[in-house]
């Protein structure tokens, strides 16, 4: 099987090596140093001047084809580089969005911690003020202590979230 595939590629290679040239309205096929017309070798029947002209035309055609392939290859390379650049840009944008999201999350956790801390301080101050004035009954004092414990728990939760971020 490998032999047949190799043979097939070799045949295509040899066929592509042949150069189609048109000179003075007649089509010639140039393969290496021999020139064919309608599948027949006409190298010996052509004049030296005509041979030279046909070979120069074939050389120019081969050169332009080679240049076209080179340009095409360069264009593909440029397209690949552009795709790589776009991919890198998307990756950078994604990383930036992730960093912004992380920063937002940290800021939110910081704000929640500060808010919980402020709330606890304010309510503790209010509790101390009421306690010092003697305006708290035992039931009220128990409610205040429960309330303050809830604020302390909220502060601990906010602190944990802040430390995680």
Number of C-alpha atoms within 10 A of each C-alpha: 6 7 7 9 10 10 12 11 11 12 12 10 11 10 11 11 13 17 19 18 19 13 11 7 7 9 13 22 21 21 17 10 8 14 24 16 14 10 9 10 14 15 16 10 9 12 10 11 9 13 18 12 13 21 20 13 17 21 15 12 15 15 12 12 12 12 12 12 12 12 12 12 12 12 12 12 12 12 12 12 12 12 12 12 12 12 12 12 12 12 12 12 12 12 12 12 12 12 12 12 12 13 13 12 15 17 14 16 21 18 14 19 21 15 15 21 18 14 17 21 15 12 15 17 12 13 20 13 13 13 14 10 9 9 12 17 10 9 9 13 15 12 13 17 14 12 16 18 13 13 20 17 14 19 21 15 16 22 18 13 17 18 11 9 13
